[in-house]
Amino acid sequence: MAQIVYIVCAEGEESLARELAVPLGKAGYDVAHNDTVSVGDSLIGAANAAVASGAPIVLCATVKSVGSTWSHQIVNAGRVNNRVFVVLMEKSAYVEHLSMNTKVARYCDDPVQGMSDLVAALARHFPPGMVLPVTADAPDQRDLQFLDQSTDVRLDHAALQHFRDTMREEIAARHPAALTPMEFLERGMLVLEGRLTRTGALLFGERPAAACPTAMVKCVRYYGATRAEQRESLTFEGPIAEQIIAARDFVARRVQRGERPSSVSAESVPVYDYPMIAVREIIANALVHRDYSVDHACVHVRLFSDRLEISSPGSWLGRDVPVGVPLDLTTLVGHSIKRNFRLAHVLSWVRLVEGEGSGIPTVLSECDGTSVPAPTVLQEQGFITVTLRPLPRFPERVESGGWAEMPVPMQVPMAVSGFVGRDQELEKLRAQVISADSSSVAVISGMGGVGKTTLAMRFAHQAADRFPDGQLFAVLHDDTDPADTLAGFLTALGVPGHRIPADTTSRAALYRSLLSGRRTLVVLDNVVDVRQIEQLLPGSDGNKVVVTSRSNLGEAITLWGASTQRLDVLSKEASMKLLADRVGTERVAEEPEAAEELVAMCGQVPVALAVAAAYVRSRSTVPLADVVEAMRARWSVSTDTTVRATFDWSYQHLSPDAQRVFRDISVHPGPDIGIGAVRAVSSLPDRATDVATAELHDQHLLEEHLPNRYRVHDLLRRYARDLMDSRKEREAAERRMFTYYVEASANAGNEWIASEEAVLRAVISEAGRAGLHEQVCLLAFAVTPYLESQGRWEDVVHVQTSARDSAARIADHLTHARSLARAATALEKLGRDEEARKWRHDSAEAAKKISTGTVTVPRPASSARTVGGQPEQPMQPTQSPEDGAGRRERQSRSTAVGQSEVPPYFSHMSDEELLAWYGELQSRAMNPRPGDVDFDHSHQPFRPLTTEELRHRLNTFTGWPGGISALDSGSPFHALWHWLHD
């Protein structure tokens, strides 16, 4: 095993360390230095930890380094055992005062002779093959540091190979590919008695958490400055290097605010709200040097609207940091010791990100260079929390169009794990899209479940650096309106809602104008025919489009010269690899014949293999051959029936609760479904639903593409719908779904509406098809305020037209009048004055009929919260409709009293809408319903109020029961009526 040597140099002189590292590596030494430790925290801390481990120290002696305090500290630390060796790099550097017992190598006079002297001196005390002495007996685990203790975690050969493939050149030269995995691990001191140490498990274990239960990083983005705000979160596990990269990328994707030209190349570079090298160093330090003996806490990365907090379990080593007192990070330079030196050392063999320097000095240097305040350090409640503030915001450049500099959208969802067998297809797609003579459009076609979307997303993530202006992503369906997709793209590109044009043609023109001269990747998934995408194609060659479809889309070749490739099922070898990745390599190797039969039974179709593998994995104690034997009777040689047979088998082996939830959520139109909606649609209690949802996810029947948001493959959705026991079961699930969205949207703010807009529009369409016209009206009026706030007047007309048509079908004259008035306002905003006048005239006529009693007014859909004819109480979320979703306890409506302004429900009403509401109020007074208070108005004549009088009296009403729900019970109605007319 190679002897470790640590080279120390002054900050900014890392190139000197690299000069010495190469010949020392060739001499057989395992060399580390300040430039390679990309996860450290200070120069002196790294050197002290190296000395403490028994490694010799080589000091690059320059004027800068020998005059520093820390050089004396290093010498003092290593003097006892003669572990410090000096290499004179500058003649003017005075080293006599260091009082070294070993010869000073004069590299400055003759580099060759200087290196020869250094190697000779090292070899006398620390031969290249020397390791620290160990006893013949096995070491007592209690005498070892926590991470040096052995574990039973198995080696992940793929992770190890990936690590070795990405090592620095000088490291690879010292640890060549010819080394076996065990030899490599032994050189790194990552095995003990043939078993991975905890350090080895954290780096290359199949399940690092088995060695350290909290070996993970939890990343949360809060939409505000406190933890009470809405949030999105992801937890990253696996090898430590992957956690560092994943956590850094989690932050980067959420704080990137654009691009700027590069000063060193023709390509632009991203611009972030935070100094990202500092972010990476702090995350790396937290993950590498946390206290892994703490088994109840992990590293947390929390991104708030005004700061980034990174917390790690443990205490600061090297200085007594007072508890609960924030310290400036600058005060801790030179006062830190690496807790897990070996972990940091091995990670230094790969370059996690580009850039030099390490730890605290690097963090402070970048903060200083970007005018960011120095981070603060707080030790409290068993954690060290480092807080970093964002870069100062300067006035953004305003384009001629009037909105701020275009953001960089990154819409492509997270890539699916376990991508195998498509290397050739991926390379072909890369050539079709990126090569100099590539076409602007690439089509991936193939049968359902063959992996088209997975291939497209994998390519998008790998090629992200080739498209610095971002990625746009949309899932299309048979009835997807290109105008809706364009609105989403324009919003992602930074266009305010009020500037999004009304018609499809104008939206497409603006979309192409914004992308002109830029390099953006557009991924259009699940395309049915070319008519869906012709308006979604950018107009300039720098932008590329990847399309997935079950059709070959031959017209795309004719119209746009599209390149195409058709995906077939996986090869036998790739299918076996996919199965092994999902169920375990050893299990497949032990029963290869059974594995091959299972692959054949699944038709080598990825989605069928994934579902079958999930089932097999859940039966880990059952021999694979027995599982296959039990499945064989249900299988057919046809690919279509094979896929369905796979689904059948997985479904039949679900728990009854999971089967029920799987069927229930099939009524949801997509494109995805939040956990709150899952709970609402399910006929089970919330806790049982959560357990069932987790089971469906484990069995690969649901994909959690975002935290608490799930997608169902369209093949599985159709399959689940076919499993519905009866029409009654389907209608009951639909009723629960519509109830949830009606209640949630009625109580939600614009942020939730914005996040659920695609779902809500799909639900409105689904409600119309199902003949649930009251729900169409309720949802349309819930979505409209958000659309109005965004200036999306064409969309307001669209949803209010749906409300108008549905209200007419159920003879809801009040809602019919209100939808006409709301749409008329939107038409006026669009400049379509003639249409607006007609709609407003129709609204006024309808309102007059209501007020004069010409028509009988039923309970209005736009005010009364009913679903399927059954009264429902509003949801009472604790945080947001999504966070509190599924908590469907039925609570009676609360009464808000003492308001001193016109209730918001009325304040945005037009005069026509207010008159229509007043007509309904009058009709209700004239025709009381069972349970209403006797108003006894027949003996008290009243004069109808003008709109001005109505608004004035509503403004002074102190018993307001909350919105239009005044019509839902006798007492509030009675109070309101008499307040208006007494």
N, C-alpha and C positions, 0 to 999 in steps of 0.2 A: 504494500500500500504506500502511495507517494506521501512524502513529508509535506505538510502545509507550510508555506512561507507567506507572511503578510508584509506587503510593501506600503509604507506610509509616506505621503508627500504633502506639501502645503496645498491648500485649496487653490485651484486654478492652475496647478502644475501636474495634473493627472497624466499628461502625455509622457512625463519622465517615468512615471510608474509603469506605463505600458512598454517603454523602451526596455526596462529591466525585466519585465515579465516574460517576454518572448525567450530570451536565452536561458532564463531560469527554468522555464517550462521544458525547453529542450534538454536541459540537464537532468530532468526527471522530477522536478519539484511541482507541487500543486500550489499555484500562486493565486493569491487574492490581493486586491488593493482597493483604495478608496473609490476608484472609478468603476470597479466591477460590482461593488456592493450597492446595488440600486435600491435596496430596501433598508438602508441603515438609517441611523439618526445623528451620529456625529463622528468626526475623525478620531478624537481621543477615545470615545466609547468603543469604537470598532477595534482600535489598536489594543486597548486594555483588555478587551474580551479575548483577543487573539493571544496576548501574553498569558492571560489566565488559563487558556486552553493548552498552553505548553508550546505554542508555535513560535518560531523565531521571527523577529521583526527586522526588516530592512528599511533604513531611514534614508530617503533621498535628500541629501544635505545640500541645501541652497541657502542663500542669504536670508530668504524669507522664512524657510522652515526652521533653521537652527536658531533664529532669533526669537522664536515664539515660545510661549510658556508651555504649550502642550508637548514640544519636543523634549523638554526636560522631564515632563511627567512620564513620557514613554520610556526614556532612558532609565529613570528611577524605578519604573515598574519592572524592567527587564534586567537590571544590573545584577540582581542576586544570582541568577542562573546563566549569566552571559548570553542572553537571548537577543540582544540588539546588535545589529551590524550596520555600519555607516558606509554609504557610497557617496563620495564627494562629487557632486554634479556641477558645481561652480567653484573655480579657484578662490574666489573672494569669500567664500563661505568659511567662517572660522569654526573649527570643530574640536580644537584641543580641549576646550572647557568641558566637553562632554565626557572626558576621562574614560574612554572605552578601553576594554581589555583586549579587544580584537583589532586586527589591522584595518586601517581605513583604506577602502578601495578607491583609487583616484581615477574615477571614470572620466573626469574632465580632461585629464592629460592624454589618456589612451583608453578609449572605450573597450577595446578587445582585452588589453591587459587588466583593466579595471574589473571587467566581468570575470576574468579568470581568477583574479585574487578573491573576488567575492564568493565564487563557487567553491574555491579551495577552502576558504574560511568556514563557509557553511558546512561543507562536507566533513570537516574535522569534528564539528560539534553535532551536526544534524545531517547525517547521510540522506541522500534522496529517498532511500527505501525505508528510512527509520520511522517508526511510529512510537507513540508514547508507550512505555512499558505497561504490560498487563500481567496479572497473575495467571498461573496455569489453571487455577480453578475458575469456574464460572463466577462472574461478578455478582455480588449481592445487589439485587434491583434497588434496594433501599438506599444504597450508596451512590446510585446514579442520579443525575439530574432527571427531571420528570420526562422530558422529551427524548432522553437517551435510553429509556427503559424499553424493553422489547414488547411486542404485541403479537396477536394472532391474526392481524389483518393480512389479507392476501394481496400480492402484488398485482397492480393493474399494468399489464405489459404494454398496452396501447399508450397509456399516459407516460410511461417511462420512455418508450420509443419516441413519442412526440417531443418530450423534453430533450432527448439526445439529439434529435434532428434540428433543434433550434438553438443549440449551444453556440457560444462564441467560438470563433475559429481557434484561438489560442487554447481554449479549454478542450475543444474537440481533439486537438493535437495531443494533449496529455491523456485524454480518455478516449482512445480510438474506437471506431465501430466494431473492431474485432473482439473487444471485451465482451464477455457474456454478461447478461443482466446482473448476476450475482457478483461478478468481479467489479462491475461498475459500482454497485451499491457498497461493496466492501471498501473501495477506494474513498467513497464519500462518507464512510463510517455511519452508514444508514442501516446496517444489519447487526444483530447481536445473536450469536449462536444460531445463525441461519434464519432468523426471523427479523422482520422489519421493526426498527425502533419506531417510537412515536413520530420522530422527525421524518423517517422514511415513509410512514403511513400517511402523514400529512402531505407529503410530496407525491407519492406514487401508489398509495393504497387504493384498493377497489372501493372501500368505504372509509374514508378518513375519519368520519364521525364515530366509527366503532372504536377507534383509538382515543379520540378526544370528542366526547359527545356534542360539544358546542363548537366544533370546527366548521363554522359557517359565518356568513356575513348577511345581515338583514338590512336591506336598503329601502328607505321609505321617502317618498316625495310628498310633502304636505302642501296643500293649496292655500297657504297662509303662513302666519308667523308663529303659530302654536300647534301643539299636538292635537288640539280639539278640532282642527280643520279636516275637511275631506282629504283623502290620501290615496295613493297607489303604492303598492309595496311588492317587492320581490325578494326572495331568499336564495342565496347562491351557496351551493355546497361543492364538494369535489376537491381536487388538488388546490393547494394554496395559490399557486401561480395563476390558475384559472379564476379563483375568487378575486384576486387583485385586479385582473383585467376586467372581469365582469362588473365589479363594483365601480371601477373608474369609468367604464363605458355607461353604466346606469346614470351616473352624474352627467357625463359629457353629453348624452343624448338630450338631456333635459335643460342644459344650460347653453347649448350652442345657439348663437343668435345670428349667424351669417357666415359669409366668406370674405376674404380679402386677397388681393394679389400677393404672391410670394416674392420675397426679395432674392431668392436663390434659385428659383425654377419657374417654368412657364405655368405650372399649376397653382391654383389658388389654395389657400389654407383656411381651415375653420377658425372662426372667432367665437370665443366663449365668454360667459359672464364671470368665470373664475379662472385663476391661474392654474391650468390643468396639470402641469408638472408637479406643482405643490400639492394638488389634490391627490395625485397618484402616490407621491411620497408619503403623505400622511396616512392614506389608506393602507399602503404597503407596510409601513411601520406598525400600524395598529394590528394588522393580521399576523405579521411575522413575530413581533415582540410582545404580544399579549401574554397573559398568564394562562396557559392552557390547562393548568391544574384546577382552575375554576370550572366546575362542571355544570353550573346553572346559568351561565351568561355567555353571550357571544358578542362579536363586534357588530356595532350598529352604525350605519351611514344614514344620516337624516338631512334631507334637503328641504329647507324652509324658503319662504319667499325672500328672506333677507339674510340668510346665513347657511352655512354647511357645518354640521356637527358630526364628528367621527369619534365614537366612544369604543374603548377596548377594556376588557376586564383586567384588573391588576393595579399595580402602583408604579410610580416612576422610580426607576433604579438609578442610583448615582447621586441623588440629592433628596433631602427631606422636603417634600412639597406639602405645604400646609393644606389641610382638608378644607374644602369649601371656599378657597381664596383663588380667584383667577390670576394667573401669572402670564406675563408676556413671554412668548416663546424665546425671544432674544436673551432672556435671563438664564435660559437653560442650556445655552451652547456650551459644550465641553463638560456638561454635568449629566451625562446619561450613559448607561452601560447596557449593552445588548443582552437581553434576557435569554434569547435563543440564538446564540452565535452560529451554531452549525446549520440551522435552518436558513439563516440569512446568507451564510457562506455559499451553500449549494445553490440557492436561488440566484446568487450573483453570476452563476455560470451561464445564465440566459439573459438576454436584454429584453425586459418586459415591455418597455417603450423606448423610443428614441430619446436621446438626451444624456448628458453627462452629469456627474455630481451625485450626491446622495444625502438623504436625511435632512436634519435641521438646517445646515448651511444652505442646501439647495432650496428648501422651502422659503427661507428668509430672503435669499437672493432673488428668487422670482417674485415674491411679494413686493420687495423693494423696487424691482424693475418695472412693476406694473401698477405702482401707487396703491397697492392693497395694504391695509394695516396688518401688522404682524399678527399671526394667529395667537389666540389665548389658550392656555392649558388649565383645566380644572380637574382636581382630584376629589371625587365625591362618590359616596355610596358604592365603593368598590370598583369604580371606573375611572379611567383617564379620558377626559373629553377634550378634544382639540376643536376649536371653533374658528372657521375661516369665513371672512366676509367677501362679498363679490367685488369685482372691479368697479371703479367709478363709472357711472353712466353719463356719457356726454350726449348733447343733442344729436339725434340721428338725422342723417341726410334724408330730406324729403324729396321724393321723385316728382316728376311733372304731373303724375296722376293724382297726387295729393295724399298718398299714404306712405307710411314709413318704409324704410329699407326692407326688401323682401327677406323673410326668414328662410331657413333651410328645412323643409319638411323631411321627416324620416318616418314614413307611414308603414313601411313593410313590417309585418308582424315578426315576432321572434321565430327564428328558424327551428324546425322540428329536429329533435335529437335522433341519433341512430341513422344518419344518412349513409347509405351504403349502395354499392353497385351501380352508381350513375356517374362515375368519373369520366367516361367517354362522352356521355351526353352533356355533362357539365362543361367539358372542354369544348365540345361542339357549339354549345350555346354561347360560351365566351367568345369563340371565333365569330359567330354570327352577329354578335352585338358589339364587340369591342374592336375587332380588327379594322384596319384602315379602309378596306373595301366592303365593310359590313352594311347591311340594309338597315333602315330605320325601325323596321318591325320584325320581330321574331315570334313565330307561332309554335307553341308546344301543344300537340294534340295527343289523344289517347283515350282509352276507356276510363270510366269512373274508377277511382281508387288506385290508379296505377302510379300516382306520385307526381302529377304535373305541377300542382301548386308547391309541393315540397321542393322540386327542382328549381322552380322560378324563385322561391324565397331564398334558397341556399345561394343561388347565383347573385341575387340582389345584395345579400350581406357580404359575400366575398368581393364583389365588384364595387362596393360603396365608395372606395377611394377614387374610382374612375368617374364618378358622378358627384362632384363636389357641391353641386347646387341642389342635391337632395333626391329623395325617392317619393313617388306618389303611388298609392295602392288603392284599388277598389275591387270589390267582389260584385259581379253583375249577376242578375237573374233574368228570367224571361220578361218580367215586367219592369225592369229597372229603367227609369227615365234618364237619358243622358244629361238632361238639364240638372237633375239632382246630383249626379256624379260630378259635373262641372262645378256646381256650387260648392261641393266639398273640397275640390281641388283648389278653387280660387280662395276659399277661406284658409286652407293650409298654406297658400302662397302669400298670405298677409293682406288680402283684400278685405276691407271692412264690409259688413253685410249691406250697408246702404249703397255701396258702390258696385255690388254685383248686379249685372244687367238682368232685365226681366226675362228676355227670350233666350232660347237655346243658342241660336246663331250668334247673338251678341256675346254671350258667355264664352262660346268657343273662340271667338275672335280675340277677346281679352286674354283668355288662357294662352292662346298661341303667341300673342304679343309679349306676355310676361316671360314665356320660356324662350323667346327668340334670343339667340346668342348665348344661351346657357347650356349646361350639361346636366340634364336631369334624367333619371330612369323612371319610367311609368310602367307599373305592373297591373294588367287588367286580367282578373281571374274569372274563370267560369263563363267565358263569352259564348253566347248562343249563335249569333251571326254578325256579319260585318256592319250591319246597320247600327248596332249598339255602340260601335267604337269609332266610326268615321269622324265624329265630332270631338273625340277624345285624343286624337293624335296631334302632337305638337307639329309645328310647321317647319322647324329648323333641324338640320342634320345632326347637330350636337346632342340632341335629345334622342333617347332610344325607348322603344316600347316592347315589352315582353307580354305576350298574350297566351293564356291557357284556354283550351276548349276541347270538348269531346268531338267536335267537328274539325275537319281538315282546314276549313275556312279558305277554300280554293280561291275565292274572290279576292282575298287579301294579297295573294301573289299577283293577280292580274292588276289590281288597283294600285298597290304600293310596292310591288316587288319584294314582298315579305319572304324571309327565309323560314323554312319549316323543318321540324323534326317530329316524328311520331314516336311516342314512348310505348314500348312493349312491356310485357311483364318482366320481372327481374330474371336474371339468369339463375341457374340452379345454385351456383357458387355464391352469388350475392344473396340469394334467399337464405341459404344456410348461414351466411355471415349475419344477416339481419336477425335470424332466429337465435343465433348464439349470443348476439349483443343483448337480446331481450331476456333470454332465459338462463344465460350463463354458458360460457365456453366449455367448462368441464362437463356439464350435463349433456350437451350435444356430442362432445367427444366420447363420452361413455356409451351413448346409444345412437351411433350415426345412422343406422338403418331406420330407426323409428323417426329420427329427425328428418331424413330424406323423404320418408313417406308423408310426414306432416306437411312438408314444403309442397309436395306434389298435390296433396289434398287441398291445399290453399290456392292452387293454380299459380303459385309464385307471384300473386298479386299483393303488393305491399300492405294495403289496408286490411286485407284478410289475414295476412301473416301477423300484423301487429295485434289484431284482435285475438287471434288464436294464441299468440305468444303470451299475451297478458293473462289468458286463462291458464295456460300451462304454468306460468310463473307463480300463480296463486296456489297451485297444487305442487309445491316444491318437494313434498315427501312421496309423491306418487311416481313410480317409474314412468318415463316418457312413453315407453311401449304400451303400457296399460292405458294411458290417456289416448293415444292414437287408436288403439283397438276399440275403445269406447266410442270414438268419433267416426270410425270408418263406415259404419252402417248408414250414416246420414249423408255421405259424400257422393257427388256425381262428377263425371269427367268434364262437364261443361263449365267454362270459366264463370258464366253468370250464376249458375246454380251453385258452383263452388263458393263464391263469395257469400251468397245467401245462406248456404249451409254453415259457413263459418259464423255468420251472425246468429243463426239459429242456435248453434251449440253454445256460444258465449251467453246468449240471452237465457237459455234454459238453465244455465248454471249460476245465474245471478240470484241473489236473495229476493224474496217476494217484494220487499220494499224497493230494491233497486230496479226490478222489473217495472213496478208501478211508476216510478219517477221517469224511467226511460220512455214509457208510453206517454206519460203526461206531457213531457216537454216537447214531444214531437209536434204538438199543435202550434208551437212558437215559430213565427215566420223568419226569425233571424234578423240581421246576419249573425248576431251572437246573443247570448243571454246572460244576464248578471245573476249572482247567487240569490239576490232578493226576488227576482222573477221566478227562479227555480223553486224557491220555497213557496211562492204564491201559487204557482201553477200546480204544484204537487198537492195531492189529496192527503198527504201525511203531515204529522206535526213537524215543526221546524227541525228539531234535533234529529229525528229519523230521516228527514230529507237530506240533511247535511251528511249523515253517515252513508246514505244511499248514493249521493252525488260523489263522494270520495271513492266509493266502490266502482261507480261507472268510470271515473277518471282512471283508477287503477287498472280497469279492464280495457282501457283504450277505447271506450265508447263515447267519451267526452274529452275534448282537448281544452286545457286551461291556457289560453293564449295570452291572457292578461290576468293579474291578480283578481280572483273572484269573478272572472268573466270566462264563459265557456263557448266553444264552437262545437257543432255536430256536423260531421261529414254528411253531405246531402244524400249519399246512399244510405247511411244509417238513419237519417231523418225519415226518408220514405219507408224504409223497412219498419221503423218503430210505428209509423202511422198505420201501416197494414196490420199491426198487432193489436190495435184498439179492439177491445172486446165487443163494443157496440157503438152505435151512434150516440147513445145516451152518455157513454163514458167520454167520448170525444167532446160533446157539447158541454159537459160539466167542466172539463179541463179548459176549454175555451172560455167559459164563463169566468173561471177563476183568473185566467190570464188577463182578460179584459178588465175585470174588477181591479186587479193590481195596478195596471197602467192608468186607469181612470183615477184611482185614488192617489197614486204616487205623483202623477203629473199635476193634479189639483193642488198638492201640497208642496211641490218642488219649486225651486228657483231656476233661473235661466241656466246656471251651470249644469244642473242635472239634465234639464231638457236638452241642452246642447250635446251632452255626452250620449244621450239616448235618442237623438233625433232620428237616426236611420232606423232604429227599432220602432219608434213611435209611428213613423210614416208607414212602415210595413204592417204594423198592427192596425192602423186605420184602414188600410186596403183590405186586410184580412177580415176586419169587422164588417166592412161593406159587402164582401163576398159572402159572409156568413149571414147576412140579413140583420145584423145587430146595429140598426141605424141609430139608436139612442147612444150607443158607445162611440159611433163615428162622430156624433155631434160633441159629446163630452171631450173626446181627445182632440178634436179639431180646435175647440175653443181653449184647451189647455196649451196647445203648441203655439197658437197664434201670437200671444204677447211676446214670446221669444223671437219669432220670425219678424215681428214688427220692430223689435229693438235692434235687430240686425239689418233693418231696411230691406228685407227680402220680400218685397211686395208681390212679386209674381207667385211666390210660394204661399203667401197669405191668400191670394185669390184661389189658388188650387185647393187648399184645405177647406176654405170656407165654401167653395163650390160643392165639395163633398158633404159638408154640413148642411148646406141648403137642400141638396138632393135627398139626403137621408131624412131631414126634418119634414120634407114634403111627403115622403113615403109613410111616415107615421103620424101625419097631420098635426105636427108640433108647430103651430102657427107662430108662437113667440120666437122659437129658435130660428124658424124660417126667416122671420123679419130681421132678427139680429144678424144672421149670417149675410143677408143681403146688404145690410148697412155696413158691416165690417169689410166685406169685399168691395163695396163702393168706395170706401176710403182708400183702400189699396189701389184700386183702379185710378183714382185721382192722382195718387203719388206716381203712378206709371205714365201719367199724361194721357190716359185713354178716357178722355172726358165724356165722350158720347156714351160709352158703355157705363161709366160711373153714374151718369144722370139717370139712365134707365134703371139700374139696380137700386139707386137711392129712391127713385119714384116708387118702385115696387115695394121697397121696405116701408116707406111712409104709408102706402095704401094698406099694407098688411097690418101696420100698427093701428091705423084708424079703425079697421074692422075689429081688432081686438078691443080697443077702448070703447067702442059703441056696442059691443056684445053681438056683432053680426056673426062672428064665429065663436064656437066653444073652444076654450083654450085648455088643453090638457096640462098636466104638470110638465114644465119645460125641461127638455133634456139638458139644455145648457146651464141649468141651475140645480136640478134635483139629482143627487148622486145615486142613480139606480143602475143595476146591471141585470139584464135578463128578466126584468120585471120584479126583481127582488131588491128591496132597499138595502143599501150597504152603507156602513159608517166609514168616515175617512180614516186613512192610515195616519198614525201618530208616530212619525219617525223620531228616533232619539238624536240622530245626527244628520242624516240625509235620507232620501227615499231608498238609496241603494244600501247604505250602511245599516239602516233599520229595517230593511225590507224583510218580508217574511214574518214580521212581528204583527200578525193580523188580529190581535186582540180587538174585539169590537168595543169601542168606547163611544159613549154618547157625545154629541157635539158640545163643545164648550162655548160659553157666551162671553165675548169680549165687550166690556162696558167702558163707558167714560171716554170714548174716542171723540176728539174735538175737530175732526175734519171729515169731509165726505169719504165714506168707506171706499177703499181702492177699487172695489168691484164697480162702483158707479162713476168714479172720477174719470175713467177713461171711456165711458159710454158716450156715444153721440146722442144728440137730442132725439133722433128717431128710435135708438135703442132704449133710451130712458122712457120714452113714451110707450114703447111696446111693453116694457116691464111694468109700468104703471097700469096699463090695460089689464095685464095678468093679475095684478094686485086687486084691481077693481072687480074682475071676474070672480076671483076667489072669495072676495067679501060678499058678492051677490049670491054665490053658490057654494056655501060652506061644505066641507068634506066631513065625513064621519070623524069624530074626535076633535074637530075644531071648536074653539071657544065660541059661544053664541055672542055675536058682535052686536046684536040688537040695534042695527043701523036703520031698520025699516022705518022707525019713528023719528030718525034724525036725518033730515035731508042734508046733503053735502054738495059743495061746488067742486067740480073737477079742477085740479091744480095745473098751472102752467109749468113748463119745464124749469123756469127760473125759480118758481115757488118750491118745486120739488127739490131742486138742488140746495136751496137755502134751508129747508126744513130737515133734509137728511144730514146736513152739516151740523145741525144742533141736536140731533137725536142722540140721547145718552144711554139708550138701552139696546144699542145695535148688537144683534146676535151673531154677526159674522157673515158678510156676503149675502148672496141670494138665498142662503139657507133659511132666511126669515120665513120662507113659505113652507118650511118643513114641519112646523109644530104650531099649535094653537096660540100659546101664550105670547111668544115673540111676535107673531103675526098680529095678534090683538093689540099689543103695545104699539107696534109700528103704525097700524091703521089709524088708531085714535090719535097718535102723535101728529100724523099728517093732516087730520081733518078736524080735530077739536078746536 
